[in-house]
């Protein structure tokens, strides 16, 4: 039996999904919870098995990807030990399909897509694009010029992050493809460890959109084996607009209750995605 460490180490902070603990020396613990957030709103309801899936997906991807990362080992069903490092203040988003916020930003003229791009909803892009954001409470899309102006990264670091993020996305696409999934997009985070840019944070369904091939249908909202299911429900019920309007008025949105059927379906899809993609039973 693998024992939990959190009873004997110092609590540092809680994020939207993870709790962080100081293990002393150069290591720390990520404790994955069943919490869920969408559109930067935290919900009261938990998604059963979500924390275990995120934890074991992090272990799977860090071991699978041929790139230096801060993962040390999995400590329990919901905890991993990682090396401490100074995180870069940029979220590295790679998009392979015309979907999500890319669509609304393109319609507003806030972002360009490569020439010849099919702008039908969920159409595959000619090539994956690097579409980073700031790393803050409410992420703001940025480009290379803005990232350098804001002193988030140097030009050399930006170029490295762009190339490395797209390379990782392409490697993960191949793994997903073998499991009959489409990896639509991906969010990665990096930090500095021993003077080198190193892959960090975690990688799982909270960091990417995963679509089963058998239901893929260009022009429509896709069946998602990630938290997009919750986003789609919020949008359909008018909550996304309500959240935006509330923030525009200078207030913080209040999360509605997630219906039981959405909670159950999300839990089932998290587990199914893990088992299909990794070949490991939970």
C-alpha positions as CSV (number, residue, x, y, z in Angstrom):
1,X,0.0,0.0,0.0
2,X,1.3,3.4,-1.0
3,X,1.0,5.9,1.9
4,X,0.0,9.5,1.8
5,X,2.6,12.1,2.7
6,X,0.4,15.1,3.3
7,X,0.0,14.4,7.1
8,X,3.7,14.9,7.7
9,X,4.6,17.8,5.4
10,X,4.0,21.6,5.2
11,X,0.9,22.9,3.3
12,X,1.8,25.6,0.8
13,X,-1.2,26.6,-1.2
14,X,-4.3,25.4,-3.0
15,X,-5.0,25.8,-6.7
16,X,-8.2,25.2,-8.6
17,X,-7.5,21.4,-8.6
18,X,-4.2,20.7,-6.8
19,X,-3.0,21.3,-3.2
20,X,0.7,21.8,-2.9
21,X,2.9,20.7,0.0
22,X,6.6,21.3,0.8
23,X,8.5,18.1,1.2
24,X,11.6,19.9,2.3
25,X,14.9,20.1,0.3
26,X,14.3,20.4,-3.5
27,X,11.0,18.4,-3.6
28,X,7.3,19.1,-3.1
29,X,4.0,17.1,-3.3
30,X,1.1,17.7,-5.7
31,X,-2.2,16.4,-4.1
32,X,-4.9,16.1,-6.8
33,X,-8.5,16.7,-5.7
34,X,-11.9,15.9,-7.3
35,X,-12.6,19.7,-7.5
36,X,-13.6,21.2,-10.8
37,X,-13.5,24.6,-12.3
38,X,-14.6,26.1,-15.7
39,X,-14.4,29.6,-17.2
40,X,-12.3,30.5,-14.1
41,X,-15.2,29.7,-11.8
42,X,-14.8,27.1,-9.0
43,X,-17.7,24.8,-8.3
44,X,-18.8,23.3,-5.0
45,X,-19.5,19.8,-6.4
46,X,-16.7,17.2,-6.8
47,X,-16.2,14.9,-9.8
48,X,-15.6,11.3,-8.3
49,X,-12.3,9.7,-9.4
50,X,-11.1,12.9,-11.1
51,X,-8.2,13.4,-8.7
52,X,-7.0,9.9,-9.2
53,X,-7.3,10.2,-13.0
54,X,-5.4,13.5,-13.1
55,X,-2.6,12.0,-10.8
56,X,-2.1,8.9,-12.8
57,X,-2.3,10.7,-16.1
58,X,0.5,13.1,-14.9
59,X,2.6,10.0,-14.1
60,X,1.8,8.4,-17.5
61,X,2.6,11.5,-19.6
62,X,5.8,12.5,-17.7
63,X,7.1,9.0,-18.1
64,X,6.0,8.8,-21.7
65,X,7.3,12.1,-23.1
66,X,11.0,12.2,-24.0
67,X,11.7,15.6,-22.5
68,X,13.1,16.7,-19.2
69,X,10.4,17.2,-16.6
70,X,10.1,17.7,-12.8
71,X,8.3,14.5,-12.0
72,X,10.0,12.2,-9.4
73,X,7.4,9.5,-8.6
74,X,3.8,8.8,-7.8
75,X,3.3,8.6,-4.0
76,X,-0.4,7.5,-3.8
77,X,-3.5,7.4,-6.0
78,X,-3.8,11.1,-5.8
79,X,-0.2,12.4,-5.0
80,X,3.0,12.8,-7.0
81,X,6.4,14.1,-5.8
82,X,8.0,16.7,-8.1
83,X,11.2,18.8,-8.1
84,X,10.7,22.4,-7.1
85,X,11.4,24.9,-9.8
86,X,10.8,28.5,-10.8
87,X,7.7,28.4,-13.1
88,X,7.7,30.7,-16.2
89,X,4.7,33.0,-16.1
90,X,3.2,31.8,-19.4
91,X,0.8,29.0,-20.3
92,X,1.8,27.3,-23.5
93,X,-1.3,26.5,-25.4
94,X,-1.1,24.5,-28.7
95,X,-4.2,24.2,-30.9
96,X,-4.7,21.6,-33.5
97,X,-8.4,22.3,-34.3
98,X,-10.5,25.4,-34.8
99,X,-12.4,25.2,-31.5
100,X,-12.9,26.8,-28.1
101,X,-11.9,30.4,-27.5
102,X,-9.9,30.4,-30.7
103,X,-13.3,30.6,-32.6
104,X,-14.7,33.6,-30.7
105,X,-11.4,35.5,-30.7
106,X,-11.1,34.9,-34.5
107,X,-14.7,36.2,-35.0
108,X,-13.8,39.3,-33.1
109,X,-10.6,39.8,-35.1
110,X,-8.5,39.4,-32.1
111,X,-6.4,36.5,-33.5
112,X,-5.4,35.4,-37.0
113,X,-5.3,31.8,-38.2
114,X,-3.0,30.4,-41.0
115,X,-4.0,31.2,-44.6
116,X,-6.2,28.4,-46.0
117,X,-7.6,27.4,-42.6
118,X,-11.0,25.8,-42.7
119,X,-13.0,28.0,-40.2
120,X,-15.8,25.5,-39.8
121,X,-16.2,24.6,-36.1
122,X,-13.9,21.7,-35.0
123,X,-12.1,21.6,-38.4
124,X,-8.5,20.5,-38.2
125,X,-5.9,23.3,-38.6
126,X,-3.4,23.0,-41.4
127,X,-0.6,22.9,-38.7
128,X,-0.8,23.1,-34.9
129,X,-0.5,26.7,-33.7
130,X,1.1,28.1,-30.6
131,X,-1.4,30.3,-28.8
132,X,0.0,31.1,-25.3
133,X,-1.7,33.1,-22.5
134,X,-0.6,34.8,-19.3
135,X,-0.6,32.7,-16.2
136,X,-3.0,34.5,-13.9
137,X,-6.5,34.3,-12.3
138,X,-8.0,35.1,-15.7
139,X,-5.6,34.2,-18.5
140,X,-5.0,36.7,-21.3
141,X,-4.0,35.6,-24.8
142,X,-0.6,36.9,-25.8
143,X,1.7,36.7,-28.8
144,X,5.5,36.8,-29.0
145,X,5.7,40.6,-29.1
146,X,3.5,41.0,-26.1
147,X,5.2,38.2,-24.1
148,X,8.5,39.9,-24.6
149,X,7.1,43.4,-23.9
150,X,5.6,42.2,-20.6
151,X,8.9,40.6,-19.8
152,X,7.3,37.2,-19.2
153,X,10.0,35.4,-21.2
154,X,13.0,36.3,-23.4
155,X,12.8,36.0,-27.2
156,X,15.1,32.9,-26.9
157,X,12.8,31.3,-24.3
158,X,9.7,32.1,-26.3
159,X,11.1,30.4,-29.4
160,X,12.1,27.3,-27.3
161,X,8.6,27.1,-25.7
162,X,6.9,27.4,-29.0
163,X,8.9,24.7,-30.7
164,X,8.9,22.3,-27.7
165,X,5.2,22.7,-27.0
166,X,4.3,21.9,-30.6
167,X,6.7,18.9,-30.6
168,X,5.1,17.6,-27.4
169,X,1.6,18.1,-28.8
170,X,2.5,16.1,-31.9
171,X,3.9,13.3,-29.8
172,X,0.8,13.2,-27.7
173,X,-1.4,13.2,-30.8
174,X,0.2,9.9,-31.9
175,X,-0.5,8.3,-28.5
176,X,-4.1,9.5,-28.5
177,X,-4.6,8.4,-32.1
178,X,-3.7,4.8,-31.3
179,X,-6.4,4.9,-28.6
180,X,-8.9,6.3,-31.2
181,X,-8.9,9.7,-29.7
182,X,-8.3,13.1,-31.2
183,X,-6.2,15.5,-29.1
184,X,-7.7,18.8,-30.1
185,X,-5.5,21.1,-28.1
186,X,-3.1,21.2,-25.1
187,X,-1.9,23.5,-22.3
188,X,1.6,23.0,-20.9
189,X,3.6,24.8,-18.3
190,X,7.4,25.0,-17.9
191,X,9.8,26.2,-15.3
192,X,13.6,26.6,-14.8
193,X,15.3,23.7,-13.1
194,X,19.1,23.6,-12.8
195,X,19.3,26.5,-15.3
196,X,17.3,24.6,-18.0
197,X,13.7,25.1,-19.2
198,X,11.9,22.0,-17.9
199,X,8.4,20.6,-18.4
200,X,6.3,21.0,-15.2
201,X,2.9,21.2,-13.5
202,X,0.7,18.3,-14.7
203,X,-0.7,16.9,-17.9
204,X,-4.2,15.5,-18.0
205,X,-7.9,16.1,-19.1
206,X,-7.8,19.5,-17.3
207,X,-5.0,20.5,-19.7
208,X,-6.4,19.2,-23.0
209,X,-9.5,18.5,-25.1
210,X,-9.9,14.8,-26.0
211,X,-12.5,13.7,-28.6
212,X,-13.4,10.1,-29.4
213,X,-12.9,9.6,-33.1
214,X,-16.2,7.7,-33.5
215,X,-18.2,10.8,-32.7
216,X,-16.0,13.4,-34.4
217,X,-18.2,15.6,-36.6
218,X,-16.9,18.8,-38.2
219,X,-19.3,21.7,-37.7
220,X,-20.7,20.6,-34.4
221,X,-20.0,20.7,-30.7
222,X,-17.8,17.6,-30.0
223,X,-18.2,14.8,-27.5
224,X,-15.4,15.5,-25.0
225,X,-13.7,13.2,-22.6
226,X,-12.5,16.1,-20.4
227,X,-14.1,19.0,-18.6
228,X,-15.4,20.5,-21.8
229,X,-18.6,18.7,-21.0
230,X,-19.1,21.1,-18.1
231,X,-18.2,24.1,-20.3
232,X,-20.7,23.1,-22.9
233,X,-23.5,22.8,-20.3
234,X,-22.6,26.2,-18.9
235,X,-22.6,27.8,-22.3
236,X,-25.9,26.1,-23.3
237,X,-27.6,27.3,-20.1
238,X,-26.4,30.9,-20.6
239,X,-24.0,30.8,-17.6
240,X,-20.8,31.6,-19.6
241,X,-22.3,35.0,-20.7
242,X,-23.6,35.5,-17.2
243,X,-20.1,35.0,-15.8
244,X,-18.6,37.4,-18.4
245,X,-21.3,40.1,-17.6
246,X,-20.7,39.7,-13.9
247,X,-17.0,40.2,-14.2
248,X,-17.5,43.2,-16.5
249,X,-19.5,44.8,-13.7
250,X,-16.5,44.3,-11.3
251,X,-18.0,41.3,-9.4
252,X,-17.0,37.7,-9.1
253,X,-19.4,35.1,-10.6
254,X,-21.3,32.7,-8.4
255,X,-21.1,29.0,-9.5
256,X,-24.4,27.3,-10.2
257,X,-25.0,23.7,-9.0
258,X,-23.8,21.1,-11.5
259,X,-26.6,18.6,-12.3
260,X,-26.0,15.0,-11.1
261,X,-26.1,13.6,-14.6
262,X,-23.3,15.9,-15.7
263,X,-21.2,14.9,-12.7
264,X,-21.7,11.2,-13.3
265,X,-21.0,11.5,-17.1
266,X,-17.8,13.5,-16.4
267,X,-16.6,11.0,-13.9
268,X,-17.2,8.1,-16.3
269,X,-15.5,9.9,-19.2
270,X,-12.4,10.8,-17.1
271,X,-12.0,7.1,-16.2
272,X,-12.7,5.9,-19.7
273,X,-10.2,8.3,-21.2
274,X,-7.5,7.2,-18.9
275,X,-8.1,3.5,-19.4
276,X,-8.4,3.7,-23.2
277,X,-5.4,5.9,-23.6
278,X,-3.0,4.2,-21.2
279,X,-4.3,0.6,-21.2
280,X,-4.3,0.7,-17.4
281,X,-7.4,-0.2,-15.4
282,X,-8.3,2.0,-12.4
